[in-house]
Amino acid sequence: MSAGVWERLGPLRAEGWEQVRLLAAGRTKPQIAADLVISQATVHTHTVHIYAKCGISTRAGLAMFAMRHGLAARTGPAAARID
């Protein structure tokens, strides 16, 4: 992960990093809430903050951001086209 990305995302707690991974993997808010044992409202709030720190506004943007910066595994046929 590049230094600029670390500076923006470094303050995330462990749950934040896990939420980035889960969002990038395509998990829904209810699924993430259940996985992290938090409310859907908390998932939404964390998502808004994560988007702001990453400078993006969509799940697709977050998935691409996470893959480009080594925060999510690349899988499936589209993975080869993201670079």
C-alpha positions as CSV (number, residue, x, y, z in Angstrom):
1,M,0.0,0.0,0.0
2,S,1.4,3.4,-0.9
3,A,2.3,6.0,1.8
4,G,-0.5,8.3,0.7
5,V,-3.1,5.6,1.1
6,W,-1.7,4.6,4.5
7,E,-1.9,8.3,5.6
8,R,-5.6,8.5,4.6
9,L,-6.7,5.1,5.9
10,G,-4.2,4.5,8.7
11,P,-6.5,5.9,11.4
12,L,-9.1,3.2,10.7
13,R,-9.7,0.7,13.5
14,A,-9.5,-3.0,12.9
15,E,-13.3,-3.1,12.2
16,G,-12.8,-0.4,9.6
17,W,-10.2,-2.4,7.7
18,E,-12.4,-5.4,7.9
19,Q,-15.4,-3.4,6.6
20,V,-13.3,-2.1,3.6
21,R,-12.5,-5.8,2.8
22,L,-16.1,-6.8,3.1
23,L,-17.4,-3.9,1.1
24,A,-14.9,-4.6,-1.6
25,A,-16.0,-8.2,-1.6
26,G,-19.5,-7.2,-2.4
27,R,-21.1,-8.0,1.0
28,T,-24.4,-6.2,1.8
29,K,-25.0,-3.9,4.8
30,P,-27.0,-6.6,6.6
31,Q,-24.3,-9.1,5.9
32,I,-21.5,-6.8,7.1
33,A,-23.6,-5.9,10.2
34,A,-24.0,-9.6,11.1
35,D,-20.3,-10.3,10.3
36,L,-19.0,-7.5,12.5
37,V,-21.9,-7.7,15.1
38,I,-22.8,-4.1,14.7
39,S,-26.0,-2.3,13.5
40,Q,-26.7,-1.5,9.9
41,A,-26.8,2.1,10.8
42,T,-23.2,1.8,12.1
43,V,-22.2,0.0,8.9
44,H,-23.7,3.0,6.9
45,T,-21.8,5.6,9.1
46,H,-18.5,3.7,8.7
47,T,-19.1,3.4,5.0
48,V,-19.6,7.1,4.6
49,H,-16.4,7.8,6.5
50,I,-14.4,5.2,4.6
51,Y,-15.6,6.7,1.2
52,A,-14.6,10.2,2.4
53,K,-11.1,9.0,3.4
54,C,-10.7,7.2,0.1
55,G,-12.0,10.1,-1.9
56,I,-14.7,7.9,-3.6
57,S,-18.4,7.7,-3.6
58,T,-19.5,4.2,-4.8
59,R,-19.0,0.6,-3.8
60,A,-17.5,-0.1,-7.3
61,G,-15.0,2.7,-6.7
62,L,-14.2,1.3,-3.3
63,A,-13.7,-2.2,-4.7
64,M,-11.3,-0.9,-7.4
65,F,-9.5,1.3,-4.8
66,A,-9.1,-1.7,-2.4
67,M,-7.8,-4.0,-5.2
68,R,-5.3,-1.4,-6.5
69,H,-3.9,-0.8,-3.0
70,G,-3.7,-4.4,-1.9
71,L,-6.7,-4.2,0.5
72,A,-8.8,-6.9,-1.2
73,A,-8.1,-10.1,-3.1
74,R,-8.5,-10.0,-6.9
75,T,-10.7,-12.8,-8.0
76,G,-12.9,-13.6,-11.0
77,P,-12.5,-12.8,-14.7
78,A,-12.7,-9.0,-14.3
79,A,-9.6,-9.0,-11.9
80,A,-7.2,-9.0,-14.9
81,R,-8.8,-5.8,-16.3
82,I,-8.6,-3.6,-13.3
83,D,-4.9,-2.7,-13.6
